[in-house]
Structures are given as C-alpha cells and as structure tokens.
Amino acid sequence: MANILVVGGRKSGVYAAILAKKLGNSVFLTEKSENEEILHFKKLLDDNGIQYEIGRHSFGNIHEFDLAVLSPGVPLDSEIVKFIREKGISYIGEMEFAYRQSLKASIIAVTGTNGKSTATALIGYIFSDLNSVTGGNLGTPFSALLLENPSPQFAILETSCFQLESIESYHPHIVVFLNFTEDHLDRYSSMTEYLSAKKRIFANQNESDFAIFNYDDSVVKELSNETKAKDYYFSISKKVPRGAYLNDSREICFVDEMKEEILFPRGSIQLIGIHNVQNVLASVIAAKLSGLNNELIRQKIESFNGLQHRLEKVKEINGVLYINDSKSTTPDSTIVALNSFERPIILIAGGSSKNNDFSKLAKLFPEKLKKLILIGQTAREIGDAAVRAGFGEFVYALSLKEAVAIAKNNSNNGDIVLLSPACASFDMFSDFEDRGEQFKMIVESLE
C-alpha cells in the first residue's frame, strides 16, 4: 500500500483517486480551485471514503506521500508541482497511473490538434463488440474506464499533450497522429514546445508497434523519424506507400506489402466533411493492424453518425440547417468546419482566449460566410481580423441566445447556421459541452 497524493479535483483526478483507493492505497486529493464543477465531485469522493481539500493546497504534509498523481490540467510549472519536485516525491499523470494498472491492454492512442475525439470515438465504435474501452481525453478518464472494466483487451484513448507531459512508461501499441496546427499557446511558449509535448507519445514504442501518420500534413509526415514503430500513412489526395487512401474513384483503399484492396466507397461514410474521411482512413488502418476483418470495419463505419458537439445536425427550420460544432475550440478546427459545407453559412463564433491567431480563419470569411455573429471574450479580436480580411458582414451579440436570434432573422432557405466558436468556452460556459447543449436547447425552441 502506498500513500498517494492526487493533485486536481476535476474528473481525471477524482477517478484516479477512486482507482487508487480501490487498489488498496491511502489517498488524499488536493484541489486549489473551488467552483460548481469541483464541488459537484464532493459526494463522489465522500462515497468512496477519500480524504480531500478544496480551495487550497496544503504544503505542510507533502513529505508524507510516496507518489503524486497529477490531473492533466495541472501545469508542471505550477507551485504545487514545483514543491513536490523539491521534496523528491515521484509524480506522474493520471493517464500514466491508469496505464500502470492495465499493462495487458493493447493501447491505441490517438493524438493531433483537431479531430482526435471523432477519430477516437470511431475507432472505439469499430472495436465496440470486442473487450474494449474508449475514452481518455475524449471525456471518460482512463482511470474511470478501468473501474468499469479492469482488464480490457483494447483501450482506445484520446491522448492530449497535457497528458503526455507526465508520462513515463505509457506505451501505445498503435499511435494515430492526425494533424498538427497552432493551439495551446496559453500553456506553451512556442509551437516547438507544443510539438515536443505531442512527440512524447512515441517515447516508449518499439519495433513491434505501429504509428499512423497523416501523409497530407507536412509536419506529421516527418514524425515517422521520431519512433521505432513501423510507419503507416493515410491520405485523401495520393496513394500512400503503406496504409489507407482515397483513390480517384472516391473509394477507401488499404495497401501494405502483401496486397492492395478496395474496402468501400466514400459515399458509405455518414460523417460530414473531408476531414472526417481522414478520420475514417486512420481508423481503418488501426482496425486492420489489430486484425479486424473488412466486413466488420465497413459495417461499423457505415453506421457511425459522429459525436455530439462536432458538426452535429441539430434541426432544420424552414430550409435552414442548424449545426452544433461547439467542440471546435481552435481557429483551425473552425476552418475545417467551414470547408465542410458548400451552402451559405451564418457563423456564430467567439469565446475565451487561448492566444490564437484568427487571421488565417478570417481569410475564409469573404468566401464562405453570409454573416458572422460574434460573442464572448474574443469577439472584438475576431471582428478586427475580419476587417483586415475585407469582410464587414459581422455583428456582436451579448449572449448565445441573442446570436441565434440574429442568425434566424438573417437566414434564408438553403442557409446553414453554424456554431463553430474557434475558441474555448470558459468565459460564458462551464465547457464546450455546456455551450453546445445550450445552443441545441435554443435552436429546439425556435419556430
């Protein structure tokens, strides 16, 4: 039995604490913040007999602990982690802690800047008839998954850069690296530092493992040099040396040293947007490398309708289609959303800042948008970028409800009203799910 300190009282920390306690350890959880989200977990901690403190970190008793487990939201340069380091106490992240309890599971780890939640969910859906768990950064921490299924054969895990900062032995058998664009510059000093965190996903791979790369992303394509694993690729524009690609006849193909085969037409895919073809290609490779047969893969992909809050169709009213893409929290993700449609778009964007540059996104406005409605902390910043891009059809709204009302009044048959904020949500909402759910409720109330 060990004395374990869990730092962070949100979902990952709480479930790490519960898992640690279930394994027979003495556990204490510390959380600096005190808000509704944190207080929501108090009952869960109480029900599991876990001691905790909320609203402060007590530094006086840290020497009593053998190990600290960090939530992914806790930066390694925070005061509590610095103190733990100074006292010579070992520390790991929640993902690493859960991994150490599941060494028999074959890990399929999905990372990248955009689209990793959809890709993780799709791979998980393909594997859903097997002894598998799906989650990680996607929403259900690995620790929580292991409480439900302590011995999965497969674990499909969305793995974020924050989680990768504090791994040691985390060893995915298959890594899927989707793309790399600007993000998290509120946490990292540069894109180089951000990429370095991402590359840690390859740290423990060996020659018997696999790594799947986006052949169409110049940064990601070159990352094959960062791993000892056997490399596979996916592409929507060209045939790859090994992996999956979209051919000239718009069919999904798989190729390796043994054979080349056509699996199914692109038209079988229910998901919106060319970026989701990339997600399908990556998922096909992961499934094939795990020994799944073509018919199962095809059936699963044909019946997968996507994630909530990611290009989610909400309702069509008088020929106007309302789309919830609240999970688009970066400019690049919103660019992907805009490029998924040919119809005129009324875009609702804005939120809390992650120090992103909106200029690249704004260049699309004259081509793709009928109107732009801006909300939240970054509204003026995006508006200024729109002006620089020569687009003046934008207005500011004080609330999401007002933004939807403006969109409705400016829409016509054939238009799309798209919530794709290009920003985090914490200025006005508890998270992107809260923002998306409120958008859906507002739209459902329209007549």
Secondary structure, DSSP 8 states (H G I E B T S, - for coil): --EEEEE--SHHHHHHHHHHHHTT-EEEEEES--SHHHHHTHHHHHHTT-EEEESB---TTGGG-SEEEE-TTS-TTSHHHHHHHHTT-EEEEHHHHHHTT-TTSEEEEEE-SSSHHHHHHHHHHHTTTSSEEEEETTSS-HHHHHHH-SS-SEEEEE--HHHHTT-SS---SEEEE----S--TTT-SSHHHHHHHHHGGGTT--TTSEEEEETT-HHHHGGGGG-SSEEEEEESSS--SSEEEE-TTSEEEEE-SS-EEEEEEGGG--S-SHHHHHHHHHHHHHHHHTT--HHHHHHHHHT----TTSSEEEEEETTEEEEE-TT--SHHHHHHHHTT--S-EEEEE--B--S---HHHHTTHHHHEEEEEE-STTHHHHHHHHHHTT---EEE-SSHHHHHHHHHHT--TT-EEEE--SSBSTTTSSSHHHHHHHHHHHHHT--
